[in-house]
């Protein structure tokens, strides 16, 4: 289904038989550096967002303060409908923010952060790079392991995610162990994640319950 067909289907729920013209400047910015499309994505107003896209709004416009794109916001909201419309209109699935505080974020990493499995699946189907990350930033797999997003981790692993990527010598299994996500630790071990990074970090950083399980199962043998 084309983006125009999707937009037409959206507007079948409205009393309009066409998208009305929009009198506003499509790229005007508010005090937070948001375009109308970015603001509509935040409120998840899919119909109006589709109307702005049809009128030519820039789907890759970046919010000045956060460097978020509309697609990153849709990922944060786990909004499939909005995600698909944005991607069909040319949204960059591999955009990466560069701001110091949030540098290295991508739409897929944003989906992982918010356990947005449905959007993560769509992004990967549209060729999102599962290993893309900023310098010394967590990958989508590390982020999912930290957040205990089991379904997303399974999705990433089935698409070949690298369990051994590191941030300061910590891999995905380290983030899972530090946050007491036992099922996540087990899942990563099932997919041959190495235990060496766990042995190298401060034992006090590993959750006591995880440490107890590691000892009882002789994981460090």
C-alpha positions in Angstrom: 0.0 0.0 0.0 1.4 3.4 -1.0 1.6 6.3 1.4 -1.1 8.1 -0.5 -3.4 5.1 -0.2 -2.6 4.9 3.6 -3.4 8.6 3.9 -6.7 8.2 2.0 -7.7 5.3 4.3 -6.9 7.4 7.3 -9.2 10.2 6.1 -12.1 7.8 5.4 -12.7 8.2 9.1 -13.2 11.9 8.7 -15.9 14.0 7.0 -13.4 15.0 4.4 -13.0 13.2 1.1 -9.6 14.8 0.6 -6.8 16.2 2.7 -7.6 19.9 3.3 -4.9 22.4 2.4 -2.8 23.6 5.3 -2.2 27.3 5.6 0.7 27.1 8.0 4.4 27.1 7.1 5.3 23.4 7.2 8.7 23.9 8.6 8.1 26.7 11.1 9.7 26.0 14.5 8.4 26.5 18.0 10.4 27.5 21.0 11.7 23.9 21.4 12.8 23.7 17.8 9.9 21.4 16.7 8.3 21.6 13.3 4.5 21.0 13.2 5.1 17.4 12.1 7.4 16.7 15.0 4.8 18.1 17.4 2.0 16.0 15.8 4.2 12.9 16.2 4.6 13.7 19.9 0.8 13.8 20.3 0.4 10.8 18.0 -2.1 12.7 15.8 -1.6 10.3 12.9 -4.2 11.9 10.6 -2.9 15.4 10.8 0.7 14.1 10.6 -0.3 12.3 7.4 -1.9 15.5 6.1 1.3 17.5 6.7 3.4 14.8 5.0 1.1 14.8 2.0 1.6 18.6 1.8 5.4 18.2 1.8 6.5 18.3 5.4 10.1 17.2 5.9 9.9 13.7 7.5 13.6 13.9 8.4 13.5 17.3 10.2 15.4 17.2 13.5 14.2 18.8 16.7 16.8 21.3 17.7 17.0 20.6 21.4 17.0 16.8 21.4 18.0 16.0 17.8 15.0 13.6 17.6 13.3 12.9 14.3 9.7 12.1 13.8 10.6 8.5 13.3 12.4 8.4 16.6 9.4 9.8 18.3 7.1 7.2 16.6 9.5 4.5 17.9 9.3 5.9 21.4 5.5 5.7 21.2 5.5 2.3 19.6 3.1 3.7 17.0 3.1 1.3 14.1 0.8 3.4 11.9 2.8 6.5 12.2 6.1 4.6 11.8 5.0 3.0 8.5 3.7 6.3 7.1 6.9 8.0 7.9 9.1 5.3 6.4 7.0 5.2 3.3 7.5 8.9 3.0 11.3 8.5 3.1 12.1 8.8 6.9 15.7 7.7 7.5 15.6 4.4 9.5 19.4 4.8 10.2 19.5 8.4 11.3 21.7 8.8 14.4 21.7 11.8 16.8 25.0 13.5 17.6 24.1 15.7 20.6 26.4 15.1 23.5 23.7 14.1 26.0 21.9 11.7 23.7 24.5 11.1 21.0 24.3 7.7 19.3 20.5 7.3 19.4 18.8 5.8 16.4 15.1 4.9 15.8 15.9 1.3 16.6 17.8 2.1 19.8 14.8 4.4 20.7 12.5 1.4 20.2 14.7 -0.8 22.3 14.8 1.9 25.1 11.0 1.9 25.3 10.5 -1.9 24.6 8.6 -1.0 21.5 8.7 -4.5 19.8 6.2 -3.8 17.0 8.1 -0.7 15.8 11.5 -2.5 16.2 10.2 -5.3 13.9 9.1 -2.8 11.3 12.4 -0.9 11.4 14.4 -4.1 10.9 12.1 -5.1 8.1 13.0 -1.8 6.5 16.8 -2.4 6.8 17.6 -0.6 10.0 21.2 -1.3 10.9 21.0 -3.4 14.1 24.6 -2.6 15.0 24.6 1.1 14.4 25.6 3.2 17.5 27.6 6.2 18.5 31.1 6.2 19.9 31.0 4.6 23.4 27.2 4.3 23.2 25.1 1.2 23.8 23.8 -0.8 20.8 20.2 -1.8 20.4 21.0 -5.3 21.9 22.8 -3.8 24.9 19.9 -1.4 25.4 17.3 -4.1 25.1 19.2 -6.3 27.6 19.4 -3.5 30.1 15.7 -2.8 29.7 14.7 -6.5 29.9 13.0 -6.3 26.5 13.1 -10.0 25.8 11.1 -10.1 22.6 13.3 -7.3 21.1 16.5 -9.2 22.1 15.1 -12.4 20.5 14.3 -10.3 17.3 17.8 -8.8 17.2 19.5 -12.1 17.8 17.5 -13.8 15.1 18.8 -11.1 12.8 22.4 -11.7 13.7 23.0 -9.1 16.5 26.5 -9.3 17.9 26.4 -10.3 21.6 30.1 -9.3 22.1 29.9 -5.6 21.2 31.3 -3.6 24.2 31.0 -0.3 25.9 33.9 0.1 28.4 34.4 -3.7 28.4 30.7 -4.4 29.1 28.6 -6.5 26.8 24.8 -7.0 26.6 25.0 -9.8 29.2 26.7 -7.5 31.7 23.8 -5.0 31.4 21.4 -7.8 32.0 23.3 -9.2 35.0 23.7 -5.7 36.6 19.9 -5.2 36.4 18.8 -8.6 37.8 17.3 -9.8 34.5 17.9 -13.5 34.9 15.8 -14.6 31.9 17.8 -12.2 29.8 21.1 -13.6 31.0 19.8 -17.1 30.2 18.7 -16.1 26.7 22.0 -14.5 25.9 23.9 -17.5 27.2 21.7 -19.7 25.0 22.9 -17.6 22.1 26.6 -18.2 23.0 27.2 -14.9 24.7 30.6 -15.1 26.4 30.9 -15.0 30.1 34.4 -13.5 30.2 33.1 -9.9 30.3 31.0 -10.8 33.4 34.1 -12.2 35.1 36.0 -9.0 34.4 33.6 -6.5 35.8 33.3 -5.7 39.6 31.3 -8.5 41.2 29.6 -5.9 43.4 28.0 -4.5 40.2 26.3 -7.8 39.4 23.0 -8.2 41.1 23.2 -10.5 44.1 20.4 -12.8 42.8 22.2 -13.1 39.5 25.5 -13.8 41.3 23.8 -16.5 43.3 22.5 -18.1 40.1 25.9 -17.9 38.4 27.6 -19.7 41.3 24.9 -22.4 41.6 25.1 -23.1 37.9 28.9 -22.9 37.8 28.8 -20.3 35.0 32.3 -19.2 35.8 33.9 -22.6 35.8 
